[in-house]
Amino acid sequence: MEAGTIVDEPDIHGERTGMFDRNTPNHADQQEDLDAAHRAYIKDTPIRPWNLIVPIALFLLLTLFLSWWDGHSKANGFFNAFIKSDMLGVMLTSLLIAIIIAFAIFIFQRFPVSTLVTHFVKGGNELVNVIIMLALIWAVTAVSEDLGFSKYITSHLTSWIPHMFIAPSLFILGAVISYFIGSSWGTWGLLMPLGVTLATQSHTSILMAIGAVFASGTFGAFASPLSDNTVTTCTVLGIDVVKYARSKLVPALIAAGISVVLYVGFSFFG
């Protein structure tokens, strides 16, 4: 082999990159520098899944407990307590407690406070667009309810749409909306009042209508290129957002088609 020839030599990850020339004098120094960088990366970014699992599990458990605690004095029965609770206040309280405990866990593991605050602010900045969009959608929902949008739609739709197509229609409409706005919460805020009103006026299953609205929002959160889940995943992995969204669209459409058939079947025979 001639001197100065680039060879396809495995790197520290066991992969062949073709970057190194084993005949050059500084090849050993290059490999040693890469090994040192790899060790430093492993040391600075330890794999600790419990740092994610514990705060999320704590948030969910606190939400359930505080929902019952907030509503148990306002209603009789375990499940009625959840209906009477102030969910917005409960979720905010649970989130603040979970964040404080998560910070305590990281500080106990000797993470620098400056690094924690920096990442916390950066993560919040990435959610600003989502928060603004949700605020606008909730404002539209409140205005539409004050104008009687749900009552107007139900008075015109329930007369000519068969009852067995209420839930499938809600699902299809919500799937289209959620795909173009990329927000499951926004879809739920827009369609949930309409879905409950339609189900009540047409004497169909309210639970099925609620389920159709929830499922339709999940479709957009999974398949939409505007979804915060899709954008966050692509940002972390460094992949193209549109290509990644297209790869998920086909299985999402298949699942949506099966869901529509099942909604029609359960509405017809239910």
C-alpha positions in Angstrom: 0.0 0.0 0.0 1.4 3.4 -0.9 2.0 6.1 1.7 -0.8 8.7 2.0 -3.5 6.3 0.9 -6.8 6.7 2.7 -8.0 3.3 4.0 -11.4 2.2 5.1 -10.6 1.7 8.8 -13.1 1.1 11.6 -13.5 4.0 14.0 -14.3 4.0 17.7 -17.9 3.0 17.0 -16.9 0.0 14.9 -17.9 1.7 11.6 -15.8 2.2 8.5 -15.6 5.9 7.6 -12.6 5.9 5.3 -11.2 9.0 7.1 -7.8 7.8 8.3 -4.5 7.1 6.7 -2.7 4.5 8.8 0.6 5.3 7.1 0.7 9.0 8.2 2.6 9.7 11.4 -0.3 11.5 13.1 -2.8 8.7 12.6 -2.4 7.4 16.1 -2.8 10.9 17.5 -6.0 11.3 15.5 -7.5 8.1 16.8 -6.5 8.9 20.4 -8.2 12.3 20.1 -11.4 10.6 18.8 -11.3 8.1 21.7 -10.8 10.9 24.2 -13.7 12.9 22.7 -16.0 9.8 22.8 -15.1 9.2 26.5 -15.8 12.9 27.2 -19.2 12.7 25.4 -20.2 9.6 27.4 -19.1 11.3 30.7 -20.9 14.6 30.0 -24.1 12.9 28.7 -24.9 9.9 30.9 -27.8 7.7 30.0 -30.2 8.0 32.8 -33.8 7.2 31.7 -35.1 7.6 35.2 -34.5 11.4 34.9 -37.3 11.4 32.4 -39.5 8.6 33.7 -39.7 9.9 37.3 -40.9 13.5 36.5 -43.5 12.3 34.0 -44.8 9.5 36.3 -45.0 12.0 39.1 -46.9 14.5 37.0 -49.5 11.9 36.0 -50.0 10.6 39.5 -50.2 14.1 41.0 -52.8 15.0 38.3 -55.0 12.1 39.2 -54.7 12.6 42.9 -55.2 16.3 42.9 -58.1 16.0 40.5 -59.9 13.7 43.0 -58.8 15.9 46.0 -60.1 19.1 44.4 -63.5 17.6 43.4 -64.2 15.1 46.2 -65.8 17.8 48.4 -67.9 19.1 45.6 -69.5 15.8 44.4 -70.6 12.4 45.7 -68.7 9.4 44.4 -65.2 8.8 43.1 -65.7 9.5 39.4 -67.9 12.5 40.0 -65.0 14.1 41.9 -63.0 14.2 38.7 -65.9 15.8 36.8 -66.2 18.6 39.4 -62.5 19.3 39.7 -60.7 22.3 38.3 -58.6 20.5 35.7 -56.6 23.5 34.6 -55.6 24.5 38.1 -54.8 20.8 39.0 -52.6 20.3 35.9 -50.7 23.5 36.5 -50.1 22.6 40.1 -49.0 19.1 39.2 -46.7 20.5 36.5 -45.0 23.0 38.9 -44.4 20.3 41.5 -43.0 17.9 39.0 -40.6 20.6 37.6 -39.4 21.5 41.1 -38.8 17.8 41.9 -37.1 17.3 38.6 -34.7 20.2 39.3 -34.0 18.7 42.7 -33.1 15.4 41.1 -30.7 17.0 38.6 -29.1 19.1 41.3 -28.6 16.0 43.5 -26.8 14.4 40.5 -24.5 17.5 40.4 -25.8 19.0 37.2 -24.8 22.7 37.0 -27.7 25.0 37.9 -26.8 27.3 35.0 -27.0 24.4 32.5 -30.4 23.4 33.9 -31.8 26.9 33.7 -30.4 27.4 30.1 -32.0 24.2 28.9 -35.3 25.0 30.6 -35.4 28.4 28.9 -34.5 26.9 25.5 -37.2 24.2 25.9 -39.7 26.9 26.8 -38.8 29.0 23.8 -39.4 26.0 21.5 -43.0 25.7 22.9 -43.9 29.4 22.4 -45.4 28.8 19.0 -47.5 25.9 20.3 -48.7 27.9 23.2 -49.6 30.9 21.0 -51.5 28.6 18.6 -53.4 26.9 21.5 -54.3 30.3 23.0 -55.7 31.5 19.6 -57.6 28.3 19.1 -59.1 28.4 22.5 -60.1 32.0 21.9 -61.8 31.0 18.7 -63.6 28.2 20.5 -64.8 30.5 23.3 -66.1 33.1 20.7 -67.8 30.4 18.6 -69.6 29.1 21.7 -70.7 32.6 22.7 -72.1 33.0 19.1 -74.0 29.7 19.3 -71.9 27.9 16.7 -72.5 24.4 18.0 -76.3 24.9 18.3 -76.4 26.4 14.8 -74.5 23.5 13.3 -76.5 20.8 15.1 -79.8 22.3 14.1 -78.8 22.0 10.5 -76.8 18.8 10.5 -78.9 16.5 12.7 -81.8 16.7 10.3 -80.0 15.2 7.3 -77.0 13.3 8.6 -77.9 9.7 9.7 -77.1 9.1 13.3 -74.7 6.2 12.6 -72.5 8.7 10.7 -72.1 11.3 13.5 -69.0 9.7 15.1 -67.3 8.9 11.7 -68.0 12.4 10.5 -66.5 13.9 13.6 -63.4 11.7 13.2 -62.9 12.6 9.6 -63.4 16.3 10.2 -61.1 16.3 13.2 -58.4 14.4 11.4 -58.4 16.9 8.5 -58.3 19.9 11.0 -55.6 18.3 13.2 -53.4 17.5 10.1 -53.5 21.1 8.9 -53.0 22.8 12.2 -50.7 20.1 13.7 -52.3 20.3 17.2 -54.3 17.6 18.9 -55.2 20.0 21.8 -56.4 22.6 19.3 -58.6 20.1 17.5 -60.1 18.9 20.8 -60.8 22.5 21.8 -62.6 23.2 18.5 -64.6 20.0 18.0 -65.3 18.8 21.5 -68.3 21.2 22.2 -69.6 20.5 18.7 -69.2 16.7 19.1 -71.0 16.6 22.5 -73.8 18.8 21.2 -74.3 16.7 18.1 -74.4 13.5 20.1 -76.9 14.9 22.5 -79.2 16.3 19.8 -79.0 13.1 17.7 -79.4 10.8 20.7 -76.2 8.9 19.8 -73.5 7.7 22.1 -71.7 10.7 23.7 -68.8 8.5 24.7 -68.3 7.5 21.0 -68.4 11.1 19.9 -65.9 12.1 22.5 -63.7 9.2 21.5 -63.9 10.2 17.8 -62.8 13.7 18.6 -59.9 12.5 20.8 -58.8 10.0 18.1 -59.0 12.6 15.3 -56.7 15.0 17.2 -54.2 12.1 17.7 -54.1 11.6 14.0 -52.8 15.1 13.3 -50.4 15.0 16.3 -48.9 11.8 14.8 -48.9 12.5 11.0 -48.8 16.3 10.5 -45.5 17.9 9.6 -46.7 20.9 11.7 -47.0 18.7 14.9 -44.8 19.6 17.8 -44.0 15.9 18.2 -42.9 15.6 14.6 -40.8 18.8 14.7 -39.2 17.9 18.0 -38.3 14.4 16.9 -36.8 15.7 13.6 -34.9 18.4 15.5 -33.4 15.9 17.9 -32.5 13.3 15.3 -31.5 15.9 12.6 -33.7 14.5 9.9 -36.0 16.2 7.3 -39.4 17.1 8.7 -41.4 16.7 5.5 -39.8 13.3 4.6 -40.4 12.0 8.1 -44.0 13.2 8.1 -44.6 11.6 4.7 -43.2 8.3 6.0 -45.8 8.3 8.8 -48.7 9.5 6.7 -49.3 6.1 5.0 -49.7 4.0 8.2 -51.7 6.8 9.7 -54.2 6.8 6.8 -54.5 3.1 7.0 -55.3 3.3 10.8 -57.7 6.2 10.1 -59.5 4.1 7.5 -59.9 1.2 9.8 -61.1 3.6 12.5 -63.8 5.0 10.3 -65.1 1.5 9.4 -65.2 0.6 13.1 -67.0 3.8 14.1 -69.6 3.2 11.4 -70.0 -0.4 12.6 -70.3 0.4 16.3 -72.6 3.3 15.6 -74.9 1.1 13.4 -75.0 -1.9 15.6 -74.6 -0.1 18.9 
